[in-house]
Amino acid sequence: MTQPYSTLALAEPLKRAVAEMGYENMTPIQEQAIPVVLAGQDVMGAAQTGTGKTAAFSLPLLQRLLKHETASVSPARHPVRALVLLPTRELADQVAGQVKQYAKYTNLRSAVVFGGMDMKPQVEELRKGVEVLVATPGRLLDHIEAKTAVLNQVEYVVLDEADRMLDIGFLPDLQRILNYLPKQRTTLLFSATFSPEIKRLAASYLQDPVLIEVARPNTTASTVEQHFYLLDDDDKRSAIRQVLKDKELRQAFVFCNSKLGCARLARALERDGLRTTALHGDKSQDERLKSLEAFKQGEVDLLVATDVAARGLDIKDVPAVFNYDVPFNPEDYVHRIGRTGRAGASGLAVTLVTKGDQRLMGELEKLLKTKIEVEHLQFENERPSGRQNDGRRRWQGDETGDARDDVRRQRAERRTSDRPRPAAAPADPFFDKPYEASPAAEQAPAAWETQARPGRSSVSANIKPKRKVAALFKAPQETPSAAD
């Protein structure tokens, strides 16, 4: 049985904010993690997405920071005392919004910094002083190098979705950031999956952590109904439309493996008449935030996204998730379908499988430790009635198409047979005989052979003869000797 928030040793401003947000009872991860964090111990928490991890670390941190609360406007009285690191911009913005709501009746300040946005507004907010800083690793390092973020008084560090940060290559950045922090601090690590890299990271930076597991790692929520359909690539869009129609779904996530495939699929579904928006890494931060807001407000039916949206995004009442591509990383499947069935609600997860996905399906079965049953989806006949030209001579949906082709073929043969053929040209036997030389021509040599040929000189014609020059002196003549 879950416990109500009223049983926690929280200050009245925090209880008031929680009550206004409509939260009454704690989730299992909150029941186990909040007392441990209030005691000041390190935590290594494993919980599925959508189980309330944000409140599990935010509320106890704010409770412990209330001893530093001050109404002073001096930035020096508001140093950074709690640092929350997250893998994606959307998740950082979401967590920062929740922290602001929890701390709305206190004098504690919070801020968020992430990439894709101008740094100047972030610098101005940091210079005013904040107690809770929510950030992505890359942009936080930019502020550290620019000396606009000072972390020498940090008391609490939260690594949320740590496995995702390691998957996208943030481990060197995390190590650099943690080296800037004081050695005496409380570190909280939360992750939906536990890999050997996560365990090594925890062993390096956590001191005697309390392990909290509310469910077996790498498992999916029991409230999510999962289906795997085997079909061809060309039938995937039709399968999405079919399931949306059969289940009467209003909205859904559609996940792709690549940014290019995400953009192309969003355009194709838009042409099919579905209100669609795309969310991937090639979009600017402003475009990504607008896409998320449009989906939250119900202005679009489908949010086609890469795994940038698979972690931590808390959008209420999303009834279904489609895996247009089987994820390359099997852990991403757990996070993708965690976008539905949140906070105990029911949800639907549909994965579209092709024959080339056998290896990926094997890795997914190994992770989930269960045999996946692949189903076949029955499509309705969506071809409109009447004649349709598919680019060939025949018309689809026309019962008399074959008969018309036969009639055209017979008419063409009849016109060819009835057409008069041109008369043949008279033959000349002279041109049909092969060439034969006359006997006289064989005996008499040709005239050009009998003509005299000019004599050839042994000296090349290109060599000019020496010109004769008169001698100026005569050579002396030899005189006869006396003996002669």
Number of C-alpha atoms within 10 A of each C-alpha: 7 11 14 13 18 15 9 14 13 17 14 12 14 20 19 16 18 19 13 12 12 8 12 14 15 22 22 20 22 24 18 17 26 22 15 18 24 17 10 15 18 25 25 22 25 23 23 27 28 24 21 19 25 18 21 23 25 22 23 23 23 24 17 18 17 14 8 14 16 14 10 10 10 12 12 12 16 24 24 24 21 25 20 22 23 24 27 23 22 21 24 22 20 17 23 23 15 15 21 17 15 23 22 15 14 18 15 20 21 22 20 22 26 24 17 12 14 10 14 9 10 16 16 11 16 24 16 15 22 21 23 28 26 25 26 25 24 16 17 22 17 15 17 14 11 11 11 16 19 18 20 13 15 22 20 24 23 22 19 25 23 25 22 24 22 18 12 10 11 17 17 10 17 20 13 12 17 13 11 13 18 13 12 11 19 21 23 24 25 24 23 29 23 19 14 8 14 20 11 11 16 20 12 10 18 19 15 12 19 16 14 17 17 18 15 13 18 22 18 21 22 11 15 22 16 17 16 18 18 17 16 12 14 8 14 19 15 16 20 20 15 17 16 15 11 9 11 10 15 14 22 24 25 25 30 22 17 15 20 12 16 22 20 13 22 22 16 13 19 14 11 13 8 15 18 24 25 23 26 21 14 11 15 14 18 10 14 20 16 14 20 19 14 16 22 18 8 12 14 19 18 24 25 29 25 24 20 20 25 22 24 29 21 20 15 14 17 22 22 27 26 24 22 24 20 23 23 15 13 19 21 19 24 25 25 26 29 25 29 30 25 24 16 14 14 17 22 21 23 20 24 25 23 17 10 9 15 12 11 16 19 13 15 23 14 12 16 17 11 9 11 14 9 13 13 10 15 9 12 8 6 8 9 8 9 10 13 13 11 9 8 7 9 16 16 16 14 13 11 10 14 11 10 12 12 11 10 11 11 12 11 11 10 11 9 11 10 8 8 7 8 6 6 6 6 6 8 8 7 8 8 8 8 6 8 6 7 8 8 8 9 9 8 8 10 10 7 8 8 8 8 7 8 6 6 8 7 6 9 8 9 6 7 8 8 6 5 6 6 5 7 6 6 6 7 6 6 6 6 7 6 5 4 4
